[in-house]
């Protein structure tokens, strides 16, 4: 092909391509414009919908705002009404109080006026009395032909003579009363001393009975010229009573340990039948060893029962010795164990030292094991023994203070004192018939109620204390002191009772008013 033709063909192709490109551009531009128009229409539609939604939302917000405003206004009005009501009530209350104060002020002013009038009347009466007294004195001087000083001197002389006679009579009465009081206190001291060493029935705690097969055995116990009975009494330290009691020999001694040794010795001699001084000494040694072992086992058992260990052997031995000691029929070892348990329970409830309370309760009557051998109160004697054998100082104070010989220094000391009272005062702890106990307590309350001004009376602590509530408008503070003394004296004169009874008079004044 020729070049011209080729050029023409190429030119045609180029022109076709240019036309195609131009056509394609126009087509693209048209489609683009269509898309822009469509997008613009959609945008306008969206804007319209947004404006419509915004208007609806604005209307809803305005509606909610109006509702909230109405609600707040109603709530404000309600609170304002309540506050106005409260203010009105307070104003009414204040007005009532003001009226009451005004009435009281009027009453006070009226009373003041009445008092002033009474005072004026009293002054007038006093003046009239003075005038009358002066006239009376002048008339007496005229009638008696004596001056007032002369009459006064004569009256003083007469009163002095009468007073001397009255003084002599009062002195004799006081001396007689002092002698009676001294006798009463002496009897009381002796009674308390006997009470400390014996129970309410002395024979039951100071004597023992040993049965024998026949009265023929009594002769063998006495021996030739009384050598056997003398040997037994010398070896054991007791008194043997061989009397008309059939088939029994009585052993008498204040020491329960000696009495127990003598009882075992005599029982074995009676069973064996061979009674002579050498045999007596041998059996006494065996009985002493057996009693010592029994006391040791009793002390160990007490420690085991209370959960307390680590005490000195001598204290364990003395503790076991309490097994043979009684007070008002109550076994002292059982009482000590019971007091220990009670003190431990109370201490646990109050958050105190349980071991100190239990140990103090177990050893509080330790001195009773040796009180017939050592002078002094059993509380102080027991505290001294405990201190000597390494018991902690806090427990020593518990022992020494449980009867107030010394002041308690800890809560545990007070707890043990209370536990001791509970153990001794509980029903059945000590030998006293229920009927007798009820009669004694009732008699105490009846005696207290017989005095003027007594409102109520209560016998507590198993009759060891009586609490009396008096009427404060009848009995003042000084009269309460005198009342306690008078009741105590009447109890001493009218009733029989072991130990002592505490009289407590309570006077209470109450003031009551009402807030309106």
C-alpha positions in Angstrom: 0.0 0.0 0.0 1.1 3.5 -0.7 2.2 5.8 2.1 -0.5 8.3 1.3 -3.1 5.7 1.8 -1.6 4.6 5.0 -1.5 8.1 6.2 -5.1 8.6 5.3 -6.0 5.5 7.1 -4.1 6.5 10.2 -5.6 10.0 10.0 -9.1 8.4 9.8 -8.3 6.3 12.8 -7.0 9.3 14.7 -10.1 11.3 13.8 -12.3 8.3 14.8 -10.5 8.0 18.1 -10.9 11.7 18.8 -14.5 11.6 18.0 -15.0 8.6 20.2 -13.1 10.2 23.0 -15.2 13.4 22.7 -18.4 11.4 22.6 -17.2 9.4 25.7 -16.4 12.6 27.5 -19.8 14.0 26.8 -21.4 10.8 27.9 -19.4 10.8 31.2 -20.2 14.5 31.8 -23.9 13.8 31.2 -23.8 10.9 33.6 -21.9 12.9 36.2 -24.4 15.7 36.0 -27.2 13.3 36.4 -25.5 11.8 39.6 -24.9 15.3 41.0 -28.5 16.2 40.4 -29.6 12.9 42.0 -27.3 13.5 45.0 -28.5 17.1 45.3 -32.1 15.9 45.3 -31.3 13.2 47.9 -29.4 15.8 50.1 -32.3 18.2 49.9 -34.7 15.3 50.8 -32.4 14.4 53.8 -32.2 18.0 54.9 -36.0 18.3 54.7 -36.5 15.1 56.7 -33.8 16.3 59.2 -35.5 19.6 59.6 -38.9 17.9 60.0 -37.4 15.5 62.7 -35.6 18.4 64.4 -38.9 20.3 64.6 -40.7 17.3 66.0 -37.9 16.7 68.6 -37.9 20.4 69.5 -41.6 20.2 70.0 -41.2 17.1 72.2 -38.4 18.8 74.2 -40.6 21.8 74.7 -43.4 19.6 75.8 -41.2 17.7 78.2 -39.8 21.0 79.6 -43.3 22.3 80.1 -44.3 19.0 81.9 -41.2 19.1 84.1 -41.8 22.8 84.9 -45.4 21.9 85.9 -44.2 19.0 88.0 -41.5 21.1 89.7 -44.0 23.8 90.4 -46.5 21.3 91.9 -43.7 19.8 94.1 -42.6 23.3 95.1 -46.1 24.2 96.0 -46.6 21.0 98.0 -43.4 21.5 100.0 -44.3 25.2 100.5 -47.7 24.1 101.8 -46.0 21.5 104.2 -43.6 24.1 105.4 -46.4 26.6 106.0 -48.3 23.9 107.9 -45.2 23.2 110.0 -44.7 26.9 110.7 -48.3 27.2 111.6 -48.1 24.2 114.0 -44.9 25.6 115.5 -46.5 29.0 115.9 -49.5 27.3 117.6 -47.2 25.3 119.9 -45.2 28.5 120.8 -48.4 30.3 121.4 -49.6 27.6 123.8 -46.3 27.7 125.6 -46.5 31.4 125.8 -50.0 31.2 127.2 -48.8 28.6 129.7 -45.8 30.8 130.7 -48.2 33.7 131.1 -50.5 31.7 133.3 -47.5 30.5 135.4 -46.2 34.1 135.7 -49.7 35.2 136.8 -49.7 32.3 139.4 -46.2 33.2 140.6 -47.2 36.9 140.9 -50.3 35.9 142.7 -48.3 33.7 145.1 -45.9 36.5 145.6 -48.6 38.9 146.5 -50.1 36.3 148.9 -46.7 35.8 150.5 -46.3 39.5 150.9 -49.7 39.7 152.5 -48.8 36.8 154.8 -45.5 38.3 155.7 -47.3 41.6 156.6 -49.8 39.7 158.7 -46.9 37.8 160.4 -45.1 41.0 161.1 -48.2 42.5 162.6 -48.7 39.3 164.7 -45.1 39.4 165.8 -45.4 43.0 166.8 -48.6 42.2 168.7 -47.0 39.2 170.4 -44.0 41.3 171.4 -46.4 43.9 172.9 -48.4 41.2 174.7 -45.2 39.6 175.9 -44.0 43.0 177.3 -47.3 43.6 179.0 -47.3 40.1 180.4 -43.8 40.6 181.7 -44.7 43.9 183.3 -47.8 42.3 184.9 -45.8 39.3 186.2 -43.2 41.7 187.7 -46.0 43.7 189.3 -47.8 40.6 190.7 -44.6 38.7 191.9 -42.8 41.9 193.0 -39.7 40.5 191.2 -37.7 41.7 188.2 -37.2 39.7 185.1 -33.6 39.0 186.0 -34.6 37.7 189.4 -37.2 35.4 188.0 -34.8 34.2 185.3 -32.2 33.4 188.0 -34.7 31.5 190.1 -35.9 29.5 187.0 -32.2 28.6 186.2 -31.7 27.3 189.7 -34.8 25.2 189.5 -33.9 23.8 186.1 -30.4 23.1 187.2 -31.6 21.0 190.1 -34.1 19.1 187.9 -31.4 18.6 185.2 -28.9 17.1 187.7 -31.5 14.5 188.6 -32.3 13.8 184.9 -28.5 13.6 184.1 -28.0 11.1 186.9 -30.9 9.0 185.6 -29.6 9.2 182.0 -26.1 8.3 183.0 -27.4 5.2 184.8 -29.4 4.3 181.7 -26.5 4.8 179.4 -24.2 2.7 181.6 -26.8 -0.1 181.6 -27.2 0.2 177.9 -23.5 0.1 177.4 -23.2 -3.0 179.5 -26.0 -4.7 177.5 -24.4 -3.6 174.2 -21.0 -5.0 175.4 -22.6 -8.3 176.3 -24.4 -8.5 173.0 -21.3 -7.7 171.0 -19.3 -10.2 173.0 -21.9 -12.9 172.3 -21.8 -11.9 168.6 -18.0 -12.2 168.5 -18.1 -15.6 170.2 -20.9 -16.8 167.9 -19.0 -15.7 164.8 -15.9 -17.5 166.1 -17.9 -20.7 166.7 -19.6 -20.3 163.3 -16.1 -20.1 161.6 -15.0 -23.4 163.2 -18.3 -25.3 163.2 -21.5 -25.8 161.3 -25.0 -25.1 162.4 -25.1 -28.5 164.2 -21.8 -28.7 166.0 -22.1 -32.4 166.8 -22.3 -33.3 163.1 -18.9 -31.7 162.3 -16.9 -32.2 165.5 -17.7 -35.9 166.3 -17.7 -39.2 164.5 -19.2 -42.5 165.4 -17.4 -45.9 165.1 -19.7 -48.9 165.2 -18.5 -51.9 167.3 -19.8 -55.5 167.1 -20.8 -55.6 170.8 -20.4 -53.7 174.1 -17.8 -56.2 175.2 -15.5 -54.5 172.7 -15.7 -51.3 174.7 -13.7 -52.9 177.5 -11.0 -54.0 175.1 -10.8 -50.5 173.7 -10.4 -49.0 177.2 -7.8 -51.7 178.1 -6.3 -52.5 181.5 -6.5 -49.4 183.6 -7.4 -47.4 180.5 -4.0 -47.9 178.8 -5.5 -48.6 175.3 -7.8 -45.6 175.2 -5.0 -43.4 176.5 -2.7 -44.7 173.8 -5.3 -44.0 171.1 -6.0 -40.5 172.4 -2.3 -39.7 172.7 -1.4 -40.9 169.2 -4.3 -39.3 167.4 -5.0 -36.2 169.5 -8.8 -36.8 169.9 -11.2 -37.6 172.7 -12.9 -41.0 172.8 -16.3 -41.1 174.4 -17.2 -44.6 175.6 -20.6 -44.1 177.2 -23.9 -45.8 177.3 -24.4 -45.5 173.5 -25.1 -49.1 172.4 -22.6 -50.6 170.0 -20.8 -47.3 169.2 -17.8 -45.3 170.3 -17.8 -41.5 169.8 -14.7 -39.7 168.5 -14.6 -36.0 169.3 -12.1 -33.4 167.9 -12.2 -29.9 166.4 -9.7 -31.1 163.8 -11.4 -33.1 161.1 -8.2 -34.6 159.9 -7.3 -36.0 163.3 -10.9 -37.2 163.7 -10.6 -39.1 160.4 -7.3 -40.7 161.3 -8.8 -41.8 164.7 -11.9 -43.2 162.9 -9.8 -45.3 160.5 -7.5 -46.4 163.3 -10.3 -47.5 165.6 -12.2 -49.2 162.8 -9.2 -51.3 161.9 -8.5 -52.1 165.5 -12.1 -53.2 166.1 -12.0 -55.4 163.0 -8.6 -56.9 163.8 -9.5 -57.4 167.5 -5.9 -57.0 168.7 -5.8 -53.8 170.7 -2.7 -52.7 172.6 -0.4 -49.6 172.6 2.1 -51.0 170.0 -0.6 -52.0 167.6 -2.3 -48.6 168.1 0.8 -46.7 167.1 1.3 -48.9 164.0 -2.4 -48.5 162.9 -2.2 -44.7 163.5 0.8 -44.4 161.1 -1.0 -46.4 158.4 -4.2 -44.3 158.9 -2.2 -41.0 158.7 -0.5 -42.2 155.5 -3.9 -43.1 154.1 -5.5 -39.8 155.0 -2.5 -37.9 153.6 -2.9 -39.8 150.3 -6.7 -39.2 150.4 -6.1 -35.5 150.8 -3.6 -35.4 148.0 -6.0 -37.3 145.7 -8.8 -35.0 146.6 -6.7 -32.0 145.8 -5.6 -33.5 142.5 -9.2 -34.3 141.6 -10.2 -30.7 142.4 -7.4 -29.4 140.0 -8.5 -31.9 137.3 -12.2 -30.9 137.7 -11.4 -27.2 137.3 -8.7 -27.6 134.7 -6.0 -25.9 136.7 -2.5 -27.4 136.9 1.0 -26.3 138.0 0.3 -25.6 141.7 2.8 -26.3 144.5 2.3 -29.7 146.2 1.7 -28.1 149.6 -1.2 -26.1 148.2 -2.6 -29.2 146.6 -2.4 -31.0 150.0 -4.1 -28.1 151.8 -6.7 -27.9 149.2 -7.5 -31.6 149.7 -7.6 -31.0 153.4 -10.7 -28.9 152.8 -12.5 -32.2 152.0 -12.8 -32.7 155.8 -14.0 -29.2 156.5 -17.6 -28.0 156.4 -19.4 -24.7 156.9 -23.1 -24.8 157.7 -23.1 -28.4 156.5 -21.5 -27.4 153.1 -18.3 -29.3 152.2 -15.6 -26.7 151.7 -13.8 -28.6 148.9 -17.0 -29.0 146.9 -17.7 -25.3 147.7 -14.3 -24.3 146.4 -14.7 -26.3 143.1 -18.2 -24.9 142.6 -17.0 -21.3 143.3 -14.2 -21.9 140.7 -16.6 -23.0 138.1 -19.0 -20.1 138.8 -16.1 -17.5 138.7 -14.8 -18.9 135.4 -18.3 -18.7 133.8 -18.8 -15.1 135.0 -15.3 -14.1 134.0 -15.8 -15.5 130.5 -19.1 -13.6 130.1 -17.5 -10.4 131.3 -14.3 -10.7 129.3 -12.1 -11.0 132.4 -9.1 -13.4 133.0 -10.8 -16.8 133.3 -7.8 -18.6 134.8 -7.2 -16.0 137.4 -10.9 -16.1 138.4 -11.0 -19.9 138.5 -7.8 -20.2 140.5 -8.9 -17.5 142.9 -12.3 -19.2 143.3 -10.6 -22.6 144.0 -8.2 -21.2 146.6 -10.3 -18.4 148.1 -11.0 -20.5 151.3 -7.5 -22.1 151.5 -7.0 -20.5 154.9 -9.8 -22.5 156.3 -7.6 -25.6 156.1 -5.4 -24.1 158.9 -7.6 -21.5 160.6 -7.7 -23.6 163.8 -3.9 -23.7 163.8 -3.1 -20.1 162.7 -4.5 -16.9 164.2 -6.3 -14.4 161.9 -9.1 -14.2 159.3 -9.0 -17.2 156.9 -8.9 -14.9 153.9 -5.6 -13.3 155.0 -4.2 -16.6 156.2 -5.0 -18.2 152.8 -3.5 -15.2 150.9 -0.3 -15.5 153.0 0.0 -19.3 152.3 -0.6 -18.7 148.5 2.0 -15.9 148.4 4.5 -18.2 150.2 4.1 -20.9 147.6 4.4 -18.8 144.4 0.8 -18.1 143.5 0.6 -14.9 141.3 0.0 -11.6 143.2 -3.3 -11.0 141.4 -4.7 -14.3 142.7 -3.3 -13.5 146.2 -5.3 -10.3 146.2 -8.4 -12.2 145.0 -8.0 -14.6 148.1 -7.3 -11.8 150.6 -10.2 -9.5 149.4 -13.1 -11.9 149.1 -14.3 -10.9 152.6 -13.1 -7.2 152.4 -10.1 -7.6 154.7 -8.3 -5.8 152.0 -9.6 -3.8 149.0 -10.1 -5.7 145.7 -7.6 -4.6 143.0 -9.1 -6.3 139.9 -12.4 -7.3 138.3 -11.5 -11.0 139.0 -11.6 -10.3 142.8 -15.1 -8.9 142.6 -16.2 -11.9 140.4 -14.8 -14.4 143.0 -16.6 -12.6 145.8 -19.9 -12.8 143.9 -19.3 -16.5 143.0 -18.6 -17.3 146.6 -21.8 -15.7 147.7 -23.8 -17.5 145.0 -22.3 -20.9 145.9 -23.0 -20.3 149.6 -26.5 -18.8 149.1 -27.9 -21.1 146.5 -30.8 -23.4 147.6 -29.5 -26.7 149.0 -25.9 -25.5 149.4 -26.2 -25.1 153.2 -28.2 -27.0 155.7 -31.3 -25.0 156.5 -34.9 -26.3 156.1 -36.8 -24.6 153.4 -39.7 -23.8 155.7 -37.3 -22.2 158.3 -35.6 -20.2 155.6 -38.9 -18.9 154.2 -40.1 -18.0 157.7 -36.9 -16.1 158.4 -37.0 -14.2 155.1 -40.7 -13.3 155.5 -40.1 -12.2 159.1 -37.3 -9.9 157.9 -39.6 -8.2 155.3 -42.5 -8.0 157.7 -40.3 -6.4 160.3 -39.0 -3.8 157.8 -42.5 -3.0 156.5 -43.7 -2.3 160.1 -41.7 1.0 160.2 -43.4 4.3 159.1 -42.4 5.6 155.7 -41.3 2.2 154.3 -42.8 1.6 150.8 -41.3 -1.8 149.9 -38.7 -4.2 151.3 -36.9 -7.1 149.7 -34.8 -9.8 151.5 -32.0 -10.9 149.2 -28.7 -12.9 149.4 -30.6 -15.8 151.1 -31.6 -13.4 153.9 -28.1 -11.9 154.4 -29.3 -8.5 153.2 -32.6 -6.6 153.2 -33.1 -3.6 150.9 -35.7 -1.1 152.0 -37.3 1.5 149.6 -38.8 4.5 151.5 -41.2 7.2 150.5 -39.1 10.3 149.9 -41.9 12.7 150.9 -42.1 11.0 154.4 -38.4 10.0 155.1 -35.6 12.5 154.4 -31.9 11.7 154.2 -31.2 12.0 157.9 -34.3 10.0 158.8 -33.1 7.3 156.3 -29.9 6.9 158.3 -31.8 6.7 161.6 -34.2 4.2 160.0 -31.4 1.8 158.9 -30.1 1.9 162.5 -33.5 1.3 164.1 -34.3 -1.6 161.8 -30.9 -3.2 162.4 -31.5 -2.9 166.2 -35.0 -4.4 166.0 -33.6 -7.3 163.8 -31.0 -8.0 166.4 -33.5 -7.9 169.2 -36.3 -9.8 167.5 -34.8 -12.5 165.2 -32.3 -15.3 165.4 -30.0 -15.7 162.4 -26.5 -16.9 161.6 -23.7 -14.4 160.8 -24.9 -10.8 160.0 -27.6 -9.1 158.0 -26.9 -6.0 156.0 -29.6 -3.3 156.2 -29.8 -1.0 153.1 -32.2 1.9 153.0 -32.8 3.5 149.5 -34.4 6.9 149.2 -35.1 8.0 145.6 -36.6 11.3 144.5 -38.1 11.6 141.0 -39.2 14.7 139.1 -41.5 14.2 136.1 -42.8 16.7 133.5 -44.3 16.4 130.0 -43.3 18.2 126.8 -46.3 19.2 124.8 
